[in-house]
Amino acid sequence: MNAIIDRDGCIGCGLCPDICPEVFRIADDGLAEAYGEVTKDNVDNAKRAENSCPVSVITVEE
């Protein structure tokens, strides 16, 4: 499983790392990035982050 962020559309709100810090973080440039692997243990939170993104730039592939 994999998470992808379209960083061109990211506004850096910080919601995704708040919801799923095992997969998402805010990079040095202030935008979110997917750095961790989506696993069976965190897929629910990764999907919740995808669905909660205010600009819909997160894709979680199963």
Backbone as a printed PyTorch tensor [residue, N CA C, xyz], in Angstrom:
tensor([[[  0.8360,  -1.1720,   0.0000],
         [  0.0000,   0.0000,   0.0000],
         [  0.8850,   1.2400,   0.0000]],

        [[  0.3460,   2.2990,  -0.5770],
         [  1.1440,   3.4800,  -0.7990],
         [  0.2870,   4.7290,  -0.6280]],

        [[  0.8970,   5.8090,  -0.1540],
         [  0.2230,   7.1040,  -0.0650],
         [  0.9790,   8.0950,  -0.9330]],

        [[  0.2180,   8.9230,  -1.6390],
         [  0.7970,   9.9230,  -2.5260],
         [  0.1410,  11.2660,  -2.2090]],

        [[  0.9490,  12.3140,  -2.1860],
         [  0.4310,  13.6670,  -2.0090],
         [  0.8130,  14.4840,  -3.2320]],

        [[ -0.1680,  15.1450,  -3.8330],
         [  0.0910,  16.1010,  -4.9020],
         [  0.5330,  17.3930,  -4.2220]],

        [[  1.8280,  17.5290,  -4.0660],
         [  2.3670,  18.6390,  -3.2890],
         [  2.1250,  19.9900,  -3.9550]],

        [[  1.8510,  20.0080,  -5.2620],
         [  1.5510,  21.2640,  -5.9470],
         [  0.2610,  21.8860,  -5.4130]],

        [[ -0.6460,  21.0540,  -4.9340],
         [ -1.9170,  21.5560,  -4.4150],
         [ -1.9790,  21.6260,  -2.9010]],

        [[ -0.9570,  21.1280,  -2.2270],
         [ -0.9440,  21.0910,  -0.7580],
         [ -0.8760,  22.5070,  -0.1910]],

        [[ -1.6600,  22.7350,   0.8690],
         [ -1.6420,  24.0400,   1.5440],
         [ -0.9120,  23.9800,   2.8920]],

        [[ -0.4080,  22.8010,   3.2480],
         [  0.3720,  22.6630,   4.4770],
         [ -0.4230,  22.8620,   5.7470]],

        [[ -1.6760,  22.4660,   5.7490],
         [ -2.5300,  22.6840,   6.9240],
         [ -2.1310,  21.8180,   8.1220]],

        [[ -1.4700,  20.6800,   7.8620],
         [ -1.0060,  19.8180,   8.9450],
         [ -2.0020,  18.7890,   9.4240]],

        [[ -3.1410,  18.6970,   8.7770],
         [ -4.1630,  17.7510,   9.2100],
         [ -3.7210,  16.3020,   9.0130]],

        [[ -3.0990,  15.9880,   7.8810],
         [ -2.7230,  14.5930,   7.6210],
         [ -1.7160,  14.0430,   8.6390]],

        [[ -0.6530,  14.7860,   9.0000],
         [  0.2260,  14.2260,  10.0350],
         [ -0.4200,  14.1870,  11.4120]],

        [[ -1.3960,  15.0530,  11.6600],
         [ -2.1220,  14.9740,  12.9250],
         [ -2.9320,  13.6820,  13.0000]],

        [[ -3.4960,  13.2780,  11.8650],
         [ -4.3330,  12.0800,  11.8210],
         [ -3.4970,  10.8080,  11.7120]],

        [[ -2.4460,  10.8390,  10.9080],
         [ -1.6480,   9.6270,  10.6560],
         [ -0.1550,   9.9650,  10.5730]],

        [[  0.4780,  10.2270,  11.7100],
         [  1.8920,  10.6160,  11.6990],
         [  2.8420,   9.5040,  11.2650]],

        [[  2.3560,   8.2630,  11.2250],
         [  3.2110,   7.1600,  10.7690],
         [  3.4470,   7.2260,   9.2570]],

        [[  2.5830,   7.9320,   8.5450],
         [  2.6770,   7.9920,   7.0810],
         [  2.9980,   9.3970,   6.5810]],

        [[  2.4500,  10.4200,   7.2410],
         [  2.5760,  11.7920,   6.7500],
         [  3.3500,  12.6610,   7.7230]],

        [[  4.0270,  13.6690,   7.1640],
         [  4.7190,  14.6690,   7.9750],
         [  4.7690,  15.9690,   7.1770]],

        [[  5.0810,  17.0380,   7.8760],
         [  5.2900,  18.3200,   7.2170],
         [  6.7940,  18.4430,   6.9390]],

        [[  7.1240,  18.6570,   5.6860],
         [  8.5220,  18.7530,   5.2650],
         [  9.0790,  20.1430,   5.5960]],

        [[ 10.3630,  20.3140,   5.3790],
         [ 11.0360,  21.5780,   5.6790],
         [ 10.4510,  22.7570,   4.8990]],

        [[  9.8480,  22.4770,   3.7460],
         [  9.2760,  23.5590,   2.9410],
         [  7.8570,  23.9290,   3.3770]],

        [[  7.3490,  23.2880,   4.4350],
         [  6.0380,  23.6190,   4.9710],
         [  4.8810,  22.8660,   4.3480]],

        [[  5.1750,  21.9790,   3.4030],
         [  4.1380,  21.1790,   2.7600],
         [  4.1900,  19.7490,   3.2670]],

        [[  3.0600,  19.0840,   3.1780],
         [  2.9930,  17.6890,   3.6320],
         [  3.7150,  16.7740,   2.6650]],

        [[  4.2230,  15.6790,   3.2110],
         [  4.8100,  14.6340,   2.3810],
         [  4.4710,  13.2830,   2.9820]],

        [[  4.3740,  12.2970,   2.1070],
         [  4.1600,  10.9250,   2.5460],
         [  5.5420,  10.2870,   2.6490]],

        [[  5.9390,   9.9440,   3.8470],
         [  7.2820,   9.3960,   4.0590],
         [  7.2470,   7.9560,   4.5590]],

        [[  6.1320,   7.5460,   5.1330],
         [  6.0380,   6.2050,   5.6990],
         [  5.1680,   5.3070,   4.8550]],

        [[  5.2920,   4.0340,   5.1010],
         [  4.5130,   3.0480,   4.3560],
         [  3.1330,   2.8740,   4.9790]],

        [[  2.1390,   2.7390,   4.1200],
         [  0.8010,   2.4210,   4.5850],
         [  0.7530,   0.9210,   4.8460]],

        [[  0.3840,   0.5530,   6.0620],
         [  0.3410,  -0.8540,   6.4640],
         [ -1.0770,  -1.2060,   6.9110]],

        [[ -1.2870,  -2.4660,   7.1840],
         [ -2.6120,  -2.8900,   7.6580],
         [ -2.9400,  -2.2590,   9.0130]],

        [[ -1.9090,  -1.8860,   9.7610],
         [ -2.1190,  -1.2790,  11.0760],
         [ -2.4950,   0.2010,  11.0040]],

        [[ -2.0880,   0.8970,   9.9300],
         [ -2.3750,   2.3270,   9.8560],
         [ -3.2340,   2.7270,   8.6600]],

        [[ -3.7000,   1.7610,   7.8840],
         [ -4.4650,   2.0880,   6.6730],
         [ -5.7450,   2.8540,   6.9870]],

        [[ -6.3970,   2.5500,   8.0920],
         [ -7.6320,   3.2630,   8.4310],
         [ -7.3520,   4.7440,   8.6730]],

        [[ -6.2850,   5.0400,   9.3980],
         [ -5.9350,   6.4440,   9.6370],
         [ -5.4290,   7.1270,   8.3670]],

        [[ -4.7020,   6.4040,   7.5360],
         [ -4.2440,   6.9730,   6.2720],
         [ -5.4330,   7.3340,   5.3870]],

        [[ -6.4340,   6.4650,   5.3280],
         [ -7.6530,   6.7270,   4.5640],
         [ -8.4320,   7.8980,   5.1710]],

        [[ -8.4380,   7.9820,   6.4900],
         [ -9.1160,   9.0850,   7.1590],
         [ -8.4370,  10.4060,   6.8160]],

        [[ -7.1010,  10.3970,   6.7540],
         [ -6.3560,  11.5900,   6.3470],
         [ -6.6800,  11.9540,   4.8990]],

        [[ -6.7500,  10.9520,   4.0380],
         [ -7.1060,  11.1870,   2.6300],
         [ -8.4800,  11.8550,   2.5360]],

        [[ -9.4370,  11.3250,   3.2470],
         [-10.8040,  11.8390,   3.1830],
         [-10.9700,  13.1790,   3.8910]],

        [[-10.0560,  13.5070,   4.8040],
         [-10.1490,  14.7530,   5.5620],
         [ -9.3810,  15.9090,   4.9290]],

        [[ -8.5490,  15.6250,   3.9590],
         [ -7.7280,  16.6670,   3.3360],
         [ -8.6290,  17.7390,   2.7240]],

        [[ -8.4660,  19.0040,   3.1630],
         [ -9.3580,  20.0640,   2.6750],
         [ -9.1740,  20.3980,   1.2000]],

        [[ -8.0410,  20.0240,   0.6150],
         [ -7.8100,  20.3110,  -0.8040],
         [ -7.7170,  19.0280,  -1.6380]],

        [[ -8.0110,  17.8960,  -1.0400],
         [ -8.1180,  16.5970,  -1.7380],
         [ -6.8770,  16.2650,  -2.5720]],

        [[ -5.7030,  16.3830,  -1.9540],
         [ -4.4650,  16.0760,  -2.6860],
         [ -3.8180,  14.7540,  -2.2560]],

        [[ -4.4720,  14.0110,  -1.3600],
         [ -3.9230,  12.7480,  -0.8730],
         [ -4.6330,  11.5770,  -1.5570]],

        [[ -3.8180,  10.6250,  -1.9920],
         [ -4.3430,   9.3740,  -2.5400],
         [ -3.6950,   8.2260,  -1.7890]],

        [[ -4.5170,   7.3540,  -1.2280],
         [ -4.0100,   6.1540,  -0.5630],
         [ -4.3980,   4.9740,  -1.4490]],

        [[ -3.3820,   4.2980,  -1.9620],
         [ -3.5820,   3.1560,  -2.8510],
         [ -3.4230,   1.8810,  -2.0490]],

        [[ -4.3960,   1.0020,  -2.2000],
         [ -4.3270,  -0.2870,  -1.4950],
         [ -3.8960,  -1.3760,  -2.4310]]])
